[in-house]
Amino acid sequence: MSIYLKLTFTLAAAGTLVGCAAESHKTAVSAGWPNPRRLQNVRTTAYSRGEDGGRRNAVGANLSHGRCCSAASDWSRIPLGTHFRIAGTKEEYIIDDYGTALIGTNTIDLYKPSRLEMRRWGVRHVDIDIIKWGSDQESLKVLTPRAKHRSVQRMIAELQRKTSGRPPGRAVD
């Protein structure tokens, strides 16, 4: 496929994206971000289906690229189902995946359909506008059956701490 055809397709896909109003949520504040609607200077990386995770996200659906693309995060910081837009663009993403390298970070990994697009993205610090926050409870539902993995255990422990209202580092009674 020629570069012009790819560029035309990419521009057409980007043109179909629709804006939504932002919602506030306490998670952004608790994660250290001052404005819960706009998260500033968020570190983003990219991944493609050729990597270890394959073609499916953490909830078992195909990784999506189109109107709303897949993204991965540490679900204890940015929970499953969080829908956001990269500020100043029409690129929308939904958190439907996680990655072991993301645990304990505020990094978001954006799904790109090809390795070339993944490499072109590299590492960027961007502002993101939260359209709708995901759910800590839904994150726990997906993670709990996978608790044998150390990285998942870390997310579960942090999510349980958040939902119980205990401060960080406090032992469970």
C-alpha positions in Angstrom: 0.0 0.0 0.0 1.4 3.4 -1.0 2.3 6.0 1.6 -0.3 8.3 0.2 -3.1 5.7 0.6 -2.0 5.1 4.2 -1.9 8.8 4.9 -5.3 9.3 3.3 -6.7 6.4 5.4 -5.1 7.7 8.6 -6.5 11.2 8.0 -10.0 9.9 7.2 -10.0 7.8 10.4 -8.8 10.7 12.4 -11.5 12.9 10.9 -14.3 10.5 12.1 -13.4 11.0 15.8 -16.0 12.7 17.8 -15.4 14.9 20.9 -17.1 14.3 24.3 -17.4 16.3 27.4 -14.9 15.6 30.3 -15.9 14.3 33.6 -14.1 14.7 36.9 -13.0 11.8 39.1 -11.1 11.6 42.4 -8.5 9.1 41.0 -6.6 11.9 39.1 -6.2 13.9 42.3 -5.1 10.9 44.3 -2.6 9.9 41.6 -0.9 13.3 42.0 -2.5 15.2 39.1 -3.9 18.6 40.1 -6.8 18.9 37.5 -8.9 15.7 37.3 -10.2 16.6 33.8 -6.8 17.3 32.2 -3.8 15.3 33.1 -0.7 17.2 32.2 2.7 16.0 31.0 1.7 12.3 31.0 4.4 10.0 29.7 3.2 7.9 26.8 4.7 5.1 24.9 3.3 2.9 22.2 2.9 -0.8 21.6 1.6 -2.9 18.7 0.1 -6.4 18.3 3.5 -7.9 17.4 4.6 -7.7 21.0 4.2 -10.2 23.8 0.5 -9.5 24.4 -0.6 -10.5 20.9 -3.8 -9.3 19.3 -6.0 -9.3 22.4 -6.4 -6.9 25.3 -6.6 -7.8 28.9 -10.4 -8.3 28.7 -10.1 -10.7 25.8 -11.3 -8.5 23.0 -9.2 -7.5 19.9 -7.0 -4.5 20.4 -8.8 -1.7 18.7 -7.6 1.0 16.4 -10.2 3.3 14.8 -12.5 5.8 16.4 -11.4 4.8 19.9 -8.1 3.0 20.3 -6.8 0.6 22.9 -4.4 1.8 25.6 -2.7 0.2 28.6 -1.8 1.5 32.0 -1.4 0.5 35.7 -5.0 0.0 36.5 -4.5 1.1 40.1 -3.6 4.5 38.8 -5.7 4.8 35.6 -8.4 2.1 35.8 -9.9 -0.2 33.2 -12.5 1.7 31.1 -11.0 5.1 31.4 -11.7 7.0 28.1 -9.5 9.9 27.2 -8.4 12.2 24.4 -4.9 13.5 23.7 -5.3 17.2 24.2 -5.3 19.3 21.0 -6.1 16.3 18.8 -9.0 14.0 18.1 -7.2 10.9 19.1 -9.3 9.0 21.6 -8.3 6.0 23.7 -9.8 3.6 26.2 -7.8 1.8 28.9 -8.5 -1.9 28.2 -5.1 -3.4 28.7 -2.2 -3.4 31.2 1.5 -4.1 30.9 4.0 -5.3 33.5 6.4 -2.5 32.6 3.6 0.0 33.5 3.0 -1.1 37.0 3.9 1.6 39.5 4.2 4.3 36.8 1.9 7.0 35.5 2.8 5.9 31.9 0.1 5.2 29.4 1.0 2.8 26.5 -1.0 3.6 23.4 -1.9 0.9 20.9 -0.6 1.5 17.3 -1.6 -0.8 14.5 1.9 -1.2 13.1 5.5 -1.4 14.4 6.3 1.6 12.2 3.6 3.8 13.9 4.8 2.5 17.3 8.4 3.5 16.5 7.3 6.9 15.2 5.4 7.6 18.4 8.4 6.7 20.6 8.1 8.3 24.0 6.1 11.5 24.3 4.9 13.6 27.2 1.4 14.9 26.4 -1.6 16.4 28.1 -4.7 14.2 28.1 -8.4 15.1 28.7 -10.4 12.6 30.6 -13.7 11.9 28.9 -14.9 9.3 31.4 -13.1 7.6 34.2 -13.0 3.9 34.5 -13.8 1.7 37.5 -11.6 0.4 40.2 -14.1 -2.3 40.9 -14.2 -3.4 37.3 -10.4 -3.4 37.3 -10.4 -5.7 40.4 -12.9 -8.1 38.8 -10.6 -8.6 35.8 -7.4 -8.8 37.8 -8.5 -11.0 40.7 -8.5 -14.3 38.7 -4.9 -13.4 37.6 -3.5 -12.8 41.1 -0.8 -15.5 40.8 1.3 -12.9 38.8 3.4 -10.5 40.9 2.6 -7.5 38.7 -1.1 -8.2 39.0 -0.7 -8.6 42.8 0.8 -5.1 43.0 -2.2 -3.6 41.2 -4.7 -5.5 43.2 -3.0 -4.5 46.5 -3.1 -0.8 45.5 -6.7 -1.0 44.3 -7.8 -2.6 47.5 -5.9 0.0 49.5 -7.6 2.8 47.5 -11.1 1.3 47.9 -10.7 0.7 51.6 -9.5 4.2 52.2 -6.2 3.2 54.0 -3.2 5.4 53.5 -0.3 4.0 51.5 2.1 1.7 53.4 -0.3 1.0 56.3 -0.6 -2.7 57.3 -3.9 -4.5 57.1 -5.3 -5.3 60.5 
